[in-house]
Amino acid sequence: MQRTTYARTVPTLIASALIALLAACSPATPVLYVLTVTTAGTGAGTVTSSPTGIDTAVADGDEADFTSGTVVTLTATAGAFSAFGGWTGACAGTVGATCDVTMDAAKSVGATFDLLLGTLFLSQDGNANGLYSIDLATGAATIVGAGVTNVTSATVGLAGRGASDPLIGSLPFGVADVALDGSSTTSFSGNTAEGLTYVASTNLIYTILNGSFGTMSPTTGLVVDDLTDPGFDLEGLAADEASGQIYAIGDGDTNLWVYSIAFDAWAVVFDTGVNWDQAGLAYSDAEGVLYAFSQDGFDGLIYRIDPVAETVTEVGDTGLAGSLGGGLAWVPAN
């Protein structure tokens, strides 16, 4: 009798089914996609993410892996003197400082930050309608509105005191608020000053007249205190709030001077090589530099002075050659 042989198919089928079942029940390996974020522009700022992973402020924080399907919310935060300018890449067209990115593929996003400097104002000596704004790249002067300053004398001072507050200007026989739009002036003091600057931390106007240095109230215009005189006829004053110092340039002198508010003391910073006369001076906190305008040579030039690097560079021609000097004021951007 012939013996019949049966293949062992049932156990094999069962094993295959178990393997397939286990495979189906096992969690799939997650798919990860990389998100890359870059920052650009003249300003400063950072981009962070939720869920965490992106933080452009730290090393290697501009790239992170996210699971497929994750919605990543990016937030752009502008730094000092900067503003968020917009998104590029996967966030192009998104309005506002946040953007949602769905990670269904590797993606790249760019964030632009713009540097906000401010406005450099010039009050021209002997010109009652001589309020100008200065182009920081070329030095060119453009009249502001009607340009009203009511200044009809020489050696005038000008100072800023905030992004929306009026300028402070010295008149022939007093001190006045000067509208930022050049529409008007309002005298609030009969005290005379040549150079002047405003310091927010002390809420005082620092003034100088024929070498006499002191402070004045910005509301009443009354003299508050007599301070140590520099021993020289300085005219252009500019305050650096962060350092608690006031810079100055003088009449027929080439030095940059500095006054310490804390110590009530003067010192020479360095020799600028420019013979200042009837000069205006302003400090840009956004750049950490001074701007100066002088009668010297009647050339109508704007200069940039770096008090730390001790350098002087010519910005350009205001177009006011042949004029007297003038006061300069820096007003930060909103």
C-alpha positions as CSV (number, residue, x, y, z in Angstrom):
1,M,0.0,0.0,0.0
2,Q,1.3,3.4,-1.0
3,R,1.5,6.0,1.9
4,T,0.1,9.4,1.2
5,T,2.3,12.4,2.3
6,Y,0.6,15.7,3.4
7,A,2.4,19.0,3.2
8,R,2.5,21.0,6.4
9,T,0.7,23.9,4.9
10,V,-1.6,24.8,7.8
11,P,1.2,25.7,10.3
12,T,3.0,27.7,7.7
13,L,-0.1,29.7,6.8
14,I,-0.8,30.4,10.5
15,A,2.8,31.6,11.0
16,S,2.6,33.9,8.0
17,A,-0.7,35.3,9.2
18,L,0.8,35.9,12.7
19,I,3.8,37.7,11.2
20,A,1.5,39.9,9.1
21,L,-0.7,40.6,12.1
22,L,2.3,41.6,14.2
23,A,3.6,43.8,11.4
24,A,0.2,45.5,11.1
25,C,0.0,46.1,14.9
26,S,3.6,47.4,15.2
27,P,3.9,51.2,15.2
28,A,5.3,52.6,12.0
29,T,8.6,54.4,12.1
30,P,7.9,58.1,12.2
31,V,8.8,60.2,9.2
32,L,10.8,63.2,10.2
33,Y,11.2,66.3,8.1
34,V,13.8,69.1,8.7
35,L,12.7,72.7,9.1
36,T,15.4,75.3,8.4
37,V,15.0,79.0,9.4
38,T,17.3,81.8,8.4
39,T,17.3,85.5,9.4
40,A,18.3,88.4,7.1
41,G,18.1,92.2,6.8
42,T,19.8,95.2,8.3
43,G,18.2,94.7,11.7
44,A,18.4,92.1,14.4
45,G,15.9,89.6,15.7
46,T,15.2,85.9,16.5
47,V,12.7,83.2,15.4
48,T,11.5,80.5,17.8
49,S,9.1,77.6,17.3
50,S,6.2,75.8,19.0
51,P,6.8,72.9,19.4
52,T,10.3,73.7,20.5
53,G,13.2,73.1,18.3
54,I,13.9,76.3,16.4
55,D,15.6,79.2,18.3
56,T,17.8,81.2,16.0
57,A,19.4,83.0,19.0
58,V,21.3,79.9,20.0
59,A,24.0,77.9,18.3
60,D,22.5,75.4,15.8
61,G,19.0,76.6,16.6
62,D,18.1,77.4,13.0
63,E,17.3,73.8,12.1
64,A,15.2,71.1,13.7
65,D,13.4,67.8,12.8
66,F,9.6,67.5,13.1
67,T,7.3,64.6,12.7
68,S,5.3,64.5,9.5
69,G,2.0,66.3,9.8
70,T,3.2,68.5,12.7
71,V,2.0,72.1,12.5
72,V,5.0,74.3,13.6
73,T,4.2,77.8,14.7
74,L,7.1,80.2,14.2
75,T,7.3,83.5,16.0
76,A,9.6,86.4,14.9
77,T,10.8,88.8,17.6
78,A,12.6,91.9,16.6
79,G,15.7,93.1,18.5
80,A,16.6,96.6,19.7
81,F,16.2,99.3,17.1
82,S,14.7,96.8,14.7
83,A,11.4,95.8,13.3
84,F,10.2,92.5,11.7
85,G,10.0,93.0,8.0
86,G,8.3,89.8,6.7
87,W,8.6,86.2,5.8
88,T,10.0,84.3,2.9
89,G,10.2,80.7,1.8
90,A,7.4,78.5,3.2
91,C,5.9,81.4,5.0
92,A,6.0,83.9,2.1
93,G,2.8,86.0,2.0
94,T,2.0,85.5,5.7
95,V,1.1,88.7,7.4
96,G,2.2,89.2,11.0
97,A,5.0,88.0,13.2
98,T,3.7,84.4,13.5
99,C,3.5,81.7,10.8
100,D,2.2,78.1,10.8
101,V,4.2,75.6,8.8
102,T,2.8,72.1,8.2
103,M,5.6,69.6,8.0
104,D,4.7,67.4,5.1
105,A,8.1,67.8,3.5
106,A,11.5,69.4,4.3
107,K,10.9,73.2,4.4
108,S,12.8,76.4,4.7
109,V,11.6,79.7,6.0
110,G,13.3,83.1,6.1
111,A,12.6,86.1,8.4
112,T,13.7,89.6,7.6
113,F,14.4,92.3,10.2
114,D,14.9,95.9,9.4
115,L,17.1,98.3,11.3
116,L,15.1,101.3,12.6
117,L,17.4,104.2,13.0
118,G,15.6,107.5,13.4
119,T,15.7,111.0,12.1
120,L,18.5,113.5,12.2
121,F,17.2,117.0,12.3
122,L,19.1,120.2,11.5
123,S,18.2,123.7,12.7
124,Q,20.0,126.1,10.4
125,D,21.5,129.2,12.0
126,G,19.9,132.5,11.1
127,N,17.0,130.8,9.2
128,A,13.5,131.1,10.8
129,N,12.3,128.4,8.4
130,G,15.4,126.2,8.6
131,L,14.3,122.9,10.1
132,Y,15.6,120.1,7.9
133,S,15.9,116.3,8.0
134,I,19.2,114.8,7.0
135,D,19.7,111.8,4.8
136,L,22.0,109.5,6.8
137,A,23.5,108.0,3.7
138,T,24.2,111.2,1.7
139,G,24.0,114.0,4.1
140,A,21.4,115.9,2.0
141,A,19.1,118.2,3.8
142,T,15.3,118.2,3.1
143,I,13.1,120.9,4.6
144,V,10.5,119.5,7.1
145,G,7.1,120.9,6.3
146,A,7.3,124.7,6.6
147,G,10.6,124.2,8.5
148,V,9.5,126.7,11.2
149,T,12.2,127.3,13.9
150,N,12.0,131.0,14.5
151,V,15.8,131.0,14.7
152,T,17.2,134.3,13.5
153,S,20.6,134.1,15.2
154,A,23.8,132.1,15.1
155,T,25.1,129.3,17.3
156,V,21.8,127.6,18.0
157,G,21.1,124.3,19.7
158,L,18.7,121.6,19.0
159,A,17.8,118.4,20.9
160,G,15.4,115.5,20.6
161,R,13.4,114.1,23.6
162,G,11.5,111.2,22.2
163,A,9.9,109.7,19.1
164,S,6.7,111.8,19.4
165,D,7.7,114.8,21.6
166,P,8.7,118.1,20.1
167,L,12.3,119.0,19.6
168,I,13.9,121.5,21.9
169,G,15.5,124.5,20.2
170,S,17.4,127.5,21.4
171,L,16.1,130.9,20.1
172,P,17.9,134.2,20.1
173,F,16.4,135.0,23.6
174,G,15.1,131.7,25.0
175,V,14.3,128.1,24.5
176,A,11.3,126.6,22.6
177,D,9.5,123.5,21.7
178,V,9.9,122.9,17.9
179,A,7.2,120.8,16.2
180,L,8.6,117.6,14.6
181,D,6.6,118.4,11.4
182,G,8.1,121.9,11.1
183,S,4.8,123.7,11.6
184,S,5.5,125.9,14.7
185,T,7.5,126.7,17.7
186,T,6.4,127.5,21.3
187,S,8.8,129.4,23.6
188,F,8.8,128.2,27.2
189,S,11.9,129.8,28.6
190,G,13.5,133.2,28.5
191,N,16.9,131.7,29.4
192,T,19.4,131.7,26.6
193,A,21.5,128.8,25.5
194,E,23.8,128.0,22.6
195,G,24.3,124.2,22.8
196,L,21.7,122.1,24.5
197,T,20.7,118.4,24.9
198,Y,18.0,116.5,26.8
199,V,18.6,113.6,29.2
200,A,15.6,111.5,29.9
201,S,17.0,109.8,33.0
202,T,17.4,113.1,34.8
203,N,14.5,114.8,32.9
204,L,16.7,117.9,32.5
205,I,18.0,120.0,29.6
206,Y,21.7,120.5,29.8
207,T,22.7,123.8,28.3
208,I,25.9,125.7,27.6
209,L,26.4,129.4,26.8
210,N,29.8,131.0,26.4
211,G,31.4,128.2,28.4
212,S,28.9,128.2,31.3
213,F,27.3,124.8,31.7
214,G,24.2,123.9,33.7
215,T,20.7,122.4,33.6
216,M,17.2,123.7,32.9
217,S,13.7,122.3,33.5
218,P,12.1,121.1,30.3
219,T,8.7,122.2,31.6
220,T,9.3,125.6,33.3
221,G,12.5,126.6,31.6
222,L,13.9,127.6,34.9
223,V,17.6,127.1,35.7
224,V,18.0,124.0,37.9
225,D,21.7,123.8,38.7
226,D,25.1,125.3,37.7
227,L,27.5,122.5,36.8
228,T,31.2,122.3,36.3
229,D,32.3,124.4,33.3
230,P,34.5,122.7,30.7
231,G,36.9,125.6,30.7
232,F,36.3,126.0,27.0
233,D,33.7,127.6,24.7
234,L,31.8,124.4,23.7
235,E,28.7,124.7,21.6
236,G,27.3,121.4,20.3
237,L,26.0,119.0,22.9
238,A,24.7,115.5,22.6
239,A,23.7,113.0,25.3
240,D,24.4,109.3,25.3
241,E,21.8,108.1,27.7
242,A,23.2,104.5,28.0
243,S,26.6,105.6,29.2
244,G,25.4,108.6,31.2
245,Q,27.7,111.0,29.2
246,I,27.3,114.2,27.2
247,Y,29.5,114.7,24.2
248,A,30.5,118.2,23.0
249,I,32.4,120.0,20.3
250,G,33.5,123.6,20.6
251,D,34.3,126.9,18.9
252,G,37.6,127.0,17.1
253,D,38.6,123.6,18.6
254,T,39.2,120.2,17.0
255,N,38.6,118.0,20.1
256,L,35.7,115.9,21.0
257,W,34.8,116.5,24.7
258,V,32.8,114.4,27.1
259,Y,31.0,115.2,30.3
260,S,30.2,112.5,33.0
261,I,26.8,113.2,34.6
262,A,27.7,111.0,37.6
263,F,31.0,112.7,38.3
264,D,30.3,116.2,37.1
265,A,33.6,116.2,35.2
266,W,34.9,117.0,31.7
267,A,37.5,115.3,29.6
268,V,38.8,115.2,26.1
269,V,38.0,112.0,24.1
270,F,40.2,112.6,21.1
271,D,41.3,115.1,18.4
272,T,38.9,114.8,15.5
273,G,41.0,116.8,13.1
274,V,38.0,119.1,12.2
275,N,38.0,122.7,13.3
276,W,34.5,123.0,14.7
277,D,32.7,126.3,14.8
278,Q,29.1,127.2,15.6
279,A,28.6,123.4,15.5
280,G,25.6,121.1,16.1
281,L,26.0,117.6,17.6
282,A,23.6,114.7,17.9
283,Y,24.0,111.1,19.3
284,S,22.4,108.2,17.5
285,D,21.7,105.5,20.1
286,A,20.8,103.1,17.3
287,E,24.3,103.3,15.9
288,G,26.4,104.4,18.8
289,V,27.8,107.3,16.8
290,L,27.6,111.1,16.8
291,Y,26.6,113.3,13.9
292,A,28.1,116.8,13.6
293,F,27.5,119.9,11.5
294,S,29.8,122.9,11.5
295,Q,30.4,126.3,10.0
296,D,34.0,125.4,9.5
297,G,34.9,126.3,5.9
298,F,31.2,127.0,5.1
299,D,31.2,123.6,3.4
300,G,27.8,122.4,4.7
301,L,29.0,118.9,5.4
302,I,27.6,116.3,7.9
303,Y,30.2,114.2,9.7
304,R,29.9,110.9,11.6
305,I,32.0,110.6,14.7
306,D,32.7,107.2,16.4
307,P,33.7,108.1,20.0
308,V,34.8,104.5,20.7
309,A,36.9,103.9,17.6
310,E,37.9,107.5,17.6
311,T,37.2,108.0,13.9
312,V,35.6,110.8,11.9
313,T,34.1,110.2,8.5
314,E,32.4,112.6,6.1
315,V,28.7,111.6,5.4
316,G,28.0,114.1,2.7
317,D,26.9,117.6,1.7
318,T,23.7,119.0,3.1
319,G,23.4,121.4,0.2
320,L,23.5,124.3,2.6
321,A,27.1,125.4,1.8
322,G,27.8,129.0,2.6
323,S,25.4,128.9,5.6
324,L,26.2,129.5,9.2
325,G,26.3,126.5,11.5
326,G,23.3,124.9,13.1
327,G,21.9,122.6,15.8
328,L,21.5,118.8,15.3
329,A,19.0,116.6,17.0
330,W,18.4,112.8,16.9
331,V,14.9,111.4,17.2
332,P,14.6,107.6,17.5
333,A,12.2,105.7,15.3
334,N,8.9,104.7,16.9
